[in-house]
Amino acid sequence: MHSLLFEPMRLGPLALRNRICCLPLYLAYPGPDNEVNDLVLDYYAEMADSGAGLVVVENATVEPCGLGNPRTLLASDDRFVPGLARLAGTIKERGARAVLQIHHAGRYARRPDRIAPSAVTTWGVTPKAMDQADVDRVVAAFAAGARRAKEAGFDGVELHGGTGYLLTQFLSSRTNLRTDAYGGNLAHRMRFPIEVLAAVRGAAGAGFPVGYRFLADECVPGGLTLAETTPFAGELARAGVDYLSVMIGCYDSFSLPGYVEADREEGFMAPFAGTIRAAVPGVPVIAAGRIQRPETAERILREGMADLVGLARVIFADPLWPRKASGEILEPINPCAPTCSLCTKRIVEQKPAFCARWPEERRERFLERVGG
Ligand SMILES: Cc1cc2nc3c(=O)[nH]c(=O)nc-3n(C[C@H](O)[C@H](O)[C@H](O)COP(=O)(O)O)c2cc1C
């Protein structure tokens, strides 16, 4: 049967060589200076060399109080532009399109000065409820982050609305208890992410795609579900978003038994992408979630659940996934193990992540390089 996966496509103004997206995967590779370093460059070179059409770079944070981990890329100052430019160049010279994800962790920031829509205690710390000055500053910080991404030579930016971070904290009535124009009914709770999108659009200018990492379901009791996220997707489409990259789950659900079980299922997030795609005709949608076999990827595209398939842990475990899927390399794919969480454990410990499925020699070389 004809392969859809290797059909070129357009993402707004960008021509992609295929429909495979290397999803953002934060691996604690930057150092405490929050700069692009050789470890980061080598990882993204490998991801671009994988053959994926689109490479989305992990959570570059737009202001220091939004850092989810001290060892995270920053895009909060012009001094980070040269490093980001090396990163964009490394990806693009390998024939992939490079998008920078821009980010603010809000209540999930590992910082004493963390801020959030409301003072909801999180991991034992109560964040400051954002006042209007904070709102205006963060909107401007996202816009400046997008401007820096463009100056650095990225092909586009993606707003990180996934994993329950700041943009989602405004959308969810669990974490947004405000009584002003940014809280209350759904229209009010959408206001902040829509303002961020508008500001980023303005800063990015025409011809520079702005995507959105989209949380379709928080997977917690009382959390966001498709009932509220589907109309939000429509609002993002009306505001001119260039693509939606759909995921489910947040920090409050990642350890719940129901989520842990779902996460072991191949393609488990794809039906959510399908529902969102049906609500935003004409806006490309990326599906994620343990898309382990090329047959599953083809099925997701063929059944209209998504326009692109996204791989994170899957392509980290086997960076040859696209070449094996295309038949260029005639070896079996080395699958991410469904019951393993080594990469997540390493980043929680603030140590550079590696994959338990890598060959032993590669694991040893990596540990030697990063000092254990
Ligand atoms: C260790 C780790 C780091 C992640 N970092 C990011 C990130 O920086 N930005 C983001 O949008 N999603 C992030 N994700 C979510 C992934 O992009 C992806 O949606 C999820 O892992 C499911 O795809 P997979 O089964 O191929 O891993 C991360 C996931 C893991 C496990």
The ligand as an SDF file (V2000), in Angstrom:
LIG
                    3D

 31 33  0  0  0  0  0  0  0  0999 V2000
   11.5110   12.8930   29.5230 C   0  0  0  0  0  0  0  0  0  0  0  0
   10.4310   13.6110   28.7480 C   0  0  0  0  0  0  0  0  0  0  0  0
   10.6090   14.9460   28.3940 C   0  0  0  0  0  0  0  0  0  0  0  0
    9.6120   15.6200   27.6550 C   0  0  0  0  0  0  0  0  0  0  0  0
    9.8250   16.9410   27.3060 N   0  0  0  0  0  0  0  0  0  0  0  0
    8.8640   17.5990   26.6060 C   0  0  0  0  0  0  0  0  0  0  0  0
    9.0450   18.9800   26.2400 C   0  0  0  0  0  0  0  0  0  0  0  0
   10.0730   19.6190   26.5010 O   0  0  0  0  0  0  0  0  0  0  0  0
    8.0200   19.5770   25.5740 N   0  0  0  0  0  0  0  0  0  0  0  0
    6.8660   18.9100   25.2320 C   0  0  0  0  0  0  0  0  0  0  0  0
    5.9740   19.5010   24.6260 O   0  0  0  0  0  0  0  0  0  0  0  0
    6.6890   17.6070   25.5480 N   0  0  0  0  0  0  0  0  0  0  0  0
    7.6530   16.9390   26.2170 C   0  0  0  0  0  0  0  0  0  0  0  0
    7.4770   15.6130   26.5140 N   0  0  0  0  0  0  0  0  0  0  0  0
    6.3030   14.8820   25.9550 C   0  0  0  0  0  0  0  0  0  0  0  0
    6.6670   14.2300   24.6040 C   0  0  0  0  0  0  0  0  0  0  0  0
    6.8900   15.2140   23.5970 O   0  0  0  0  0  0  0  0  0  0  0  0
    5.5780   13.2620   24.0760 C   0  0  0  0  0  0  0  0  0  0  0  0
    4.3530   13.9450   23.9320 O   0  0  0  0  0  0  0  0  0  0  0  0
    5.3230   12.0540   24.9610 C   0  0  0  0  0  0  0  0  0  0  0  0
    6.5290   11.5590   25.5290 O   0  0  0  0  0  0  0  0  0  0  0  0
    4.6280   10.9400   24.1720 C   0  0  0  0  0  0  0  0  0  0  0  0
    5.3460   10.5370   23.0090 O   0  0  0  0  0  0  0  0  0  0  0  0
    6.3310    9.2410   23.0430 P   0  0  0  0  0  0  0  0  0  0  0  0
    5.4730    8.0800   23.4960 O   0  0  0  0  0  0  0  0  0  0  0  0
    6.8970    9.0570   21.6720 O   0  0  0  0  0  0  0  0  0  0  0  0
    7.3910    9.5500   24.0640 O   0  0  0  0  0  0  0  0  0  0  0  0
    8.4450   14.9340   27.2600 C   0  0  0  0  0  0  0  0  0  0  0  0
    8.2920   13.5810   27.6100 C   0  0  0  0  0  0  0  0  0  0  0  0
    9.2620   12.9260   28.3370 C   0  0  0  0  0  0  0  0  0  0  0  0
    9.0660   11.4600   28.6730 C   0  0  0  0  0  0  0  0  0  0  0  0
  1  2  1  0
  2  3  1  0
  2 30  2  0
  3  4  2  0
  4  5  1  0
  4 28  1  0
  5  6  2  0
  6  7  1  0
  6 13  1  0
  7  8  2  0
  7  9  1  0
  9 10  1  0
 10 11  2  0
 10 12  1  0
 12 13  2  0
 13 14  1  0
 14 15  1  0
 14 28  1  0
 15 16  1  0
 16 17  1  0
 16 18  1  0
 18 19  1  0
 18 20  1  0
 20 21  1  0
 20 22  1  0
 22 23  1  0
 23 24  1  0
 24 25  2  0
 24 26  1  0
 24 27  1  0
 28 29  2  0
 29 30  1  0
 30 31  1  0
M  END
$$$$
